[in-house]
Each structure stands twice: as C-alpha cells, then as structure tokens.
C-alpha cells in the first residue's frame, strides 16, 4: 500500500501547471451568423458598458459592432443566444467575411453540464456517465492546451464533442459532473487526448493506425459493446454514382468506378484503405476519407465488409464512430456488470492514471 501511495503522489506532482486550478473553456457555439440576438430577462451585462442590467435584449450584426468583438453575459444564470441558453459569457467576434463567430466562455465544470447528456443518454448506468464526464473533461483540457493562439479552444459539435448548453443539462449528468469534479486522465503526468466514440464493434482501434498517434494508452483493446449496442450490425447499400460524386468533393476524380473493395485492414479488423478501380487503375483511399465523403451517419464506422453488386457498394458492418479510446456502449455494458468508472477508463486508456486537477 505504501508504494502505491508514493506512486500516486508522484503522479500528482508532475501534472503540468497549465491544468492546475480552475479552468475556463472557450467554445464555438455558432459560426457565420448574419445576426445574433441575445436575451436575458434578468438583464444583460455588457463588458465595458455600464448598463445596470436594465437592458434585456440586444441584436448584433458584424456591422453593428463598434470594435472587433463584444462580451455579454446574463445578470442571472443563463443567456439566450438565437434561442438557445448558455451559462457564462458570450463573445461575438466579427469575421473578415462580414459574419459573426459566437464563443461561449465559461468554467469547465459548467461547460461539462451541457456535454454529458448530449453525448450519452441521461438514463444510462451512472458509472458510465461518470466515465464520460472524466473523458470529456480530459479531452477539453487537452484541446485547450493545443489551441495555441486560436480565439477558441473547442467546437460544440461532433467534430469536437457535443455541447448543448442548458438544453443538455439533465439530473444524472449533472450529478456525474459533480461527483467527478476536477478528475482527469494523465499518462506520466501529462493530460492525454482522451478520444472516445459511440460503439467500436467489438475491439477498439489503435490511434496509430488511424491518425499516426502512437501512444500506449491509445492501443486497441477488447470490448463487449456488441452485447448491447444498437449499432451491433448494420448494412448500407450505396449507388456507385453517389460514391463517385462524394469523392469528387475530396479531390478524387473518377470518371467511372469499375470495382470497389477492401484494400487493407488494421490489426483490429477495421478497414484502413478502400481499393477503387477506375480506368484500369486501382487507387487506395483511406476508409475514413470515404466515410467522411459519404457522411459519418451514412457509413457509421470503418469496421465493415464490402462487396460490389449490381452497380452498388454493399457495406456490411458493425459499430459507430472512429473506434479510438473509450467506447461509450462498452462503458455502458461494463457498468451494467458492476464495474466503476475508474475501472472502465483504465481499461480503455491502459497505463494511465486518474488524478484531480487541484
């Protein structure tokens, strides 16, 4: 026990100072807006403008901004931004194209209140919600560290992690955030990029295979999500003409596709490259590129088999998402079997430690 305690203390000591203490997060909640209307019945507080909180509504366009940006918050808990409610400050920034970028700046724990139930169902097992809270907190802290001089740290969409503001706040999710307050995942004292996804299909993916990130805590592990996942098995049939058109937007110019099949696969069984034959030549395209071109909801994952039949590509697959890191349906399955959030996280991020930011 003594040696374990000393190891834990050492991990805490080496946490970078950049993640110690309270953290504010800057989230893009809207982009390229012609106008933005801000409402708070409690009154609006505009930074640098002594209003006394009597004003309850303001509408801005890029032309109406006296400078390049303005910061506004509610005198109460929430401010409405084009009909959606958020905690904290709202910053409007005028872009060169004459539109507005809208950034919500708030404490990380308040931010997470609007994330967890937007990422996983609020009625899931509580330990799964706690695992999601710690992974999401770690992910956004990592993104903040990597943001550099960018005016924001993270997006509010699936391109980062889903943030729904007040609309995403649910009782169980709020409790999960509260009971894991400040907990993050580190490896040798460094905050990790805690990637996660919906359903891996039975085995998570190596980040090195997908993105070239060769870290021991992002190696593939076995997962039993298939026992409960609603994405257990799926089939998609897509016309070749649709694939040709979709790939053209990504710079691939095929006049006609004569055949399509699997080129290479990863060690976990996910498709790495898709082979497309056109004009007598075979081109290997990253499977994730094909998935992005067709739409991530059209092709849920790259864990599939592929056949060319009657002018159609037939995808027979399982899972949903990129497959790296925490599997949300796997976390739910492990929670149902009685495992706590720490056990779950250390399974999907092997070799890491869970520590408190303070």
Secondary structure, DSSP 8 states (H G I E B T S, - for coil): -HHHHHHHHHHHHTS-GGGSS--EEEEEEEEEESEEEEE-TT-EEETTB--TT---EEEEEGGG-SSSEEEEEESSS-EEETTEEESSEEEEEE-TTS-EEEEEEEEHHHHHHTTHHHHS-TTS-HHHHHHHHHHHHHHHHHHHHH-TT-S-SEESSTTS----GGGG--HHHHHHHHHTTTEEEEETTEE----EESB-SSB-B-HHHHHS---GGGS--B--GGGT-TTSSEEEEEEHHHHHHHHHTTT---S---EEEEEEE-TTS-EEEEEEEETTEEEEEEHHHHHHHH-TTTS--S-EEEEEETTEEEEEE--BS--BSEEHHHHHHHHHTT--HHHHHHHHSTT-EEEE--
